[in-house]
Amino acid sequence: MVIRDATAADFAAILSLNAESEHYLSPLTPAHLAHLHRQALYHRVVEIDAQVVAFLLVFGPGADYDSVNYQWFAQRHDRFLYIDRVVVSAARQGERLGGTLYADLITFAQQTGAATITCEFDVVPPNERSRRFHARFGFRTVGSQWVAGGKKQVSLQVLNLGA
């Protein structure tokens, strides 16, 4: 297993992984992914046997990103990292790849002086797996908001690093 920075050569695999989990995420087009990749402060993949099987896309302050969830955190935090999406292949669920990426992100955050890591997950409809996953890392709820035209409610989460 290798964790490495994502490249444009990974985009087809990333789009495929995103499509697998689109019921929890917003859709991605190739052009939108390219834009997000350029804006990302951290965009890494997990590669096993020469195949991308997971990715994590994260933004810092000042990104050109119109996500209402990103904007919510940007209005409240100066030194933060916003987890936009973490995706693990359905075939690789349960192998702790998401946790491995989060551990790598926490190290990155500490090295770059980020004080807070932020994210959200769905509470309506509920994403219990994501809730448990984030609780294990110590994320806590700091708010909620309705998104997707009122079709989803998200729990806004922070992990304070004390940096």
Residue pairs with C-beta under 8 A, 6 or more apart in sequence:
1 46
1 47
1 48
1 97
1 100
2 46
2 47
2 48
3 44
3 45
3 46
3 47
3 100
3 101
3 104
4 44
4 45
4 47
5 43
5 44
5 45
6 14
6 37
6 43
6 44
6 45
6 55
6 57
8 34
8 37
10 45
10 52
10 55
11 30
11 33
11 34
11 37
13 45
13 51
13 52
14 28
14 33
14 45
14 52
14 55
14 87
15 28
15 30
15 33
17 52
17 53
17 54
17 55
17 87
17 88
17 89
18 25
18 27
18 28
18 33
18 85
18 87
19 27
19 28
20 87
20 89
20 90
21 87
21 90
24 121
24 122
24 127
24 130
25 85
25 87
26 67
26 148
28 36
35 64
36 43
36 57
36 65
36 84
37 43
37 57
39 59
39 63
39 64
39 65
40 57
40 58
40 59
40 63
40 84
41 58
41 59
41 60
41 63
41 81
41 112
42 56
42 57
42 58
42 60
42 81
42 105
42 108
43 55
43 56
43 57
43 58
44 55
44 56
44 101
44 104
44 105
45 52
45 54
45 55
46 52
46 53
46 54
46 55
46 88
46 97
46 100
46 101
47 53
48 92
53 88
53 89
53 91
53 92
53 97
54 86
54 87
54 88
54 89
54 92
54 97
54 98
54 101
55 85
55 86
55 87
55 101
56 83
56 85
56 86
56 87
56 98
56 101
56 102
56 104
56 105
57 83
57 84
57 85
57 86
58 81
58 82
58 83
58 84
58 105
59 65
59 70
59 81
59 82
59 84
60 80
60 81
60 82
60 114
61 74
61 77
61 78
61 79
61 80
63 70
63 74
63 82
65 71
65 84
67 84
68 145
68 147
69 82
69 120
69 145
69 147
69 154
69 156
70 82
70 84
72 143
72 145
72 156
73 80
73 82
73 118
73 156
73 158
74 80
74 82
77 115
77 116
77 118
77 158
78 115
79 113
79 114
79 115
79 116
79 163
80 114
80 115
80 116
80 117
80 118
81 105
81 108
81 109
81 114
81 116
81 117
81 118
82 118
82 119
83 105
83 117
83 118
83 119
86 98
86 101
86 102
88 95
88 97
88 98
98 133
99 133
99 136
99 137
102 137
105 117
106 117
106 137
106 159
106 161
108 114
109 117
109 161
109 163
110 161
110 163
113 163
114 161
114 163
115 160
115 161
115 162
115 163
116 158
116 159
116 160
116 161
117 139
117 158
117 159
117 161
118 156
118 157
118 158
118 159
119 134
119 139
119 157
120 154
120 155
120 156
120 157
121 127
121 130
121 131
121 134
121 154
121 155
121 157
122 130
122 152
122 153
122 154
122 155
123 131
123 144
123 153
123 154
123 155
124 152
124 153
125 152
131 155
134 157
137 159
138 159
139 157
139 158
139 159
140 157
140 158
140 159
141 155
141 156
141 157
142 156
142 157
142 158
143 155
143 156
144 153
144 154
144 155
144 156
145 153
145 154
145 156
146 152
146 153
147 153
147 154
